[in-house]
Amino acid sequence: MELIRVINVEKQYKNGVTALYNLNLSIKKGEFVFVIGASGSGKSTLIKMMYREEKPTKGQIIIGGINVAKLRNGKVYKLRRKLGVVFQDFKLLPKLNVYENVAFALEVIGMNKADIRARVIKVLKLVGLKEKVRSYPDQLSGGEQQRVAIARAIVNDPKLLICDEPTGNLDPVTSMEIMQVLETINRKLGTTIIMATHDRDIVNKLKKRVIMLDSGQLKNDYMEGAFSYEGI
């Protein structure tokens, strides 16, 4: 079943730069998709439009039946509650411990404490941080901080997880550990994952569907297992 459809999307910034040209895509529920391309290819713009950080100049982005492009600013928070976003720089709250950082996402929507606790412990166990619940961000490694960020992003059981260069600040070994966490989430929870990345090793090793952008256009759309950086 289709979760995302991108229809004739163009994005032109006020400075005249066109980041995307007539982009069309379809992504099914449960897929794990890499978005790749050189700097300036448009991948960050596409990712930001999916969680409505940016709006297309033309076209439609349909996520779960909602036309994100037409969503009024006052309704964006409702979209954000239905998807999770993981960034390169973690964006954790430094004065809150691991448990509190993850629980915060549920507290803001008014969930009761018992349900919050059950959900937070469940996702921290899933990402391998159950023993770190009382630790603060500055007591964690970069990989552990990213695991907290992932736990926070999935604690509300989103159908879509958007990852914007999540391993960009991590060493190769830690990066692969993070990818194993994301694969587990995709497999066990059925969460659709879209990940923008520059990391060639990750793309080659995981053998997922790969959407390649070049100068704002769709250069290629490789089905699962069909892409290798050695082949280009």
N, C-alpha and C positions, 0 to 999 in steps of 0.2 A: 504493500500500500504506500502511496506517495505521501511524504511528509512535507517536502519543500519543492516549490516550483519557482524558478526565476524566468521571467518572461520579458524578452526584448528590453533588458535593463541597460541604461546608459547613465553615466555619472560624470558630470562636468562641474569642476570647482569654479569658484568666483574669479580665480586668477586666469581662467581660460583653459586650464589643463583638463583634458578628458582622461579619466582613470579607467573607464569601462565603456566598451562599444557593443551594443546590441547583443548582450549576453543572454543565453538560454540554457537552463539546467533543470534536471529533475533528480531528486534524491529520495530514496525510499526509506520507510521506517526501518530502523535497525542497522542501517549501513554505517560503515566506518570509512570516511573519505578524507584523503589528503588534498589540500589545495596548495600547489607549488607554483613557482615562477620567480624570476629575478626581481630585485628591488625595482619598483615602478611598474610591475606587471599588472597590478590591480587587486592582488589577493587580499591585502589588508582592507581595502575599500569594500570588497565583497563581504568579508567577515563582519566588518562594522555595520554594514547595511542589514545583516541578518539579525543583529540585536538592537537595531535602530539607533546606533550612534550616528549613522549617516543615513540620508534619504536619497534614493535615486532621482536623477533629473527626469528620466523617462522610464516607463516600464513598471512591472509589478514583481513583488516578492511575496509569495504566498507561503506561509508557514502554519501548518495545522488548520488550514482553511481561513486564516486571517491574512488580509492584505497588509503586510507590515508597512509598505510604502505609503499607504493612505491613513495609517493609524495616527490619530491626533496626539499631540505631545502629552496631553493630560492622561492618556490611556496607555502610554508606553510601559508604565510600571506593571500593568497586567500581563503584557507580553513577557517582561523580564522574569516574572514569577513562574512562567511556564518553561523557561529554558535556563541552562546554566552557562556561565562564561568563565573561562580560565585564561589568565593573562601571563605574559612573560615575567612580570615583576611581582607576582603573588598578591599584592594589595591586601595584606593582612593588617588587622588593627593591632598595633604594637603593645597596647596596654591591656589587651585581653588575652587570656590563655587559649590553648588549642580548643578546648571544649567551648569556651565562650565565643570564639571566632566563628565556629560552625553553627552554634545555637542561635547566634544573632540573626541569621537569615530566616529562622522560623519565628523568633520573637517579634520581628517587625510585622508579621502577618497575624499575630495574636494567637498562636497555637499554645495549648496548655503545657505546663511544665513536664508532666509525665510523658506526653507524646514527644515532646522535644527531646527529652533524655533518651528515650528509646531509639529515636531516629539518629541522633548524634552518635551514640555508641555504635549503632549498626554501621554507619558509613565510615567511622574512624577505624573500625575493625576491618572493613573492606579495603581501605587504603593502607592498612598496616601500621596504624598509629594509636591503637587502643591504650598502649602503655604511656602515651605522651599527653594525656588529656589535660594535665595541670601545668605543662610546660608553656613558656611564652615564646613568641616568634624569635627573639634574639638568642634563645637557647637551642634553636633548631638549625640543622644544616639546610642548605638551599633546597635539596631534594625533599626533606621533611616539610619545609614550608610550602612547597608546591603540592605535596600530598594534602596538607590542610586546606589549601585553596581548592583543590579538586573535591574534597569532602564537603566543603561549604557549597560548592556549585551543584552537587548532586543530592544534597540533604532533602530538598523539596521534591525529589523524584521527578526531575524534568524528563520530557521525552527527547529533548535535544540538548547536547552539550557542545558548545562552541569553544574551541581552543585556539588562541592566537599566539603562536610561537611559544608554547608552554615549556619547551626545553631550551629556549634560547640562552638562558643564563646558567645552564648546568653542564657539567662535564659529561663525556660520552657514556660512562658507566651509569651514572645517575639518570641520564636521559633515557636509557633503555629501561631502567627500573620504573620510571614514570610511565613509559609506554606500556609496560606490562600491567600497570594499574589501570590505564585507560582501556586496554584490551579486556581486562576482567570486567570492568563496568559495562562495556559494550556486550560482552558475552552473557554475563549473569543477569543484568538488569534490562537488556534489550535497548539500551539508550543509543540513539543515533548520535554519532560523533563526527563533527567536521573540524578538521585541524589544519591551520595554515602553518607551514614549516619551511625552513631552509635546509634542514638536516638531511643530507643525502643518505647517510647510513640508515637512519630510521625508515625512510621511505623504501629503501631497497630490502631491508630485513623483514618488514611487516607485510609486504605484498598486498596492500589494500587497493581499493579504487583510487585513482589519481586524476585530479582535474588540474591540467596545466594551463596557466594563463601566460600570455606574452603580449606586452604593450597594450593591455586593456582588452584583449580578445581571447576567446577560448581557442587555444592552439590544439589541444587534444584532451580526450576524456577516455582514460584507460580503465577497463574493467579490472576487478580484483585479480591480482597475480600477473597482469599483462605488462606492467611497467618496470623498467630498470634504468637507472641513470647511466649504466654502462652502454646502453643501447642508443644514447643520443649524443 
